[in-house]
């Protein structure tokens, strides 16, 4: 192992980091980016020093939250496919996509500011999300549950459109209706 490679976190340090990221999503979504970092630390059940040791700046925390949310969203696809029939897994994943968008919406100004500095928080998130959609749609196609003439990029574009017009908790019912409309249009009927 190289001297430059980061050391793996101890189990308790990893748990604290996860608690901070989870609390930050809730607090940023509810209060916006002006939320006090001490509020996030308290919500996570850790001290301010622990928060700052993990995330020395607000920007570092926002970027880590965003990357963590993308990882959770994309990691949910295989788990859902293992637990549900493919079409139900796809339907459940699209709801998780709405949760992701709601969290991202609460951080959008900070994400844009970080991107403007040249440190793109988005990294490979688009490709990761596209891969998750592809896996879900491939499973649905193999099960004969959806049309074969719709590409994963088409569904991703539709999800992005729903996200743009229905972001935020106030619009959640409309976003879910739009998701149902899209998924009903994908579904093969006997």
Secondary structure, 3 states (H helix, E strand, C coil): CCCCCCCCCCHHHHHHHHHHHHHHHHHHHHHCCCCCHHHHHHHHCCCHHHHHHHCCCHHHHHHHHHHHHHHHHHHHHHHHHHHCCHHHHHHHHHHHHHHHHHHHHHHHHHHHHHHHCCCCCCCCHHHHHHHHHHHHHHHHHHCCCECCCCCHHHHHHHHHHHHHHHCCHHHHHHHHHHHHHHHHHHECCC
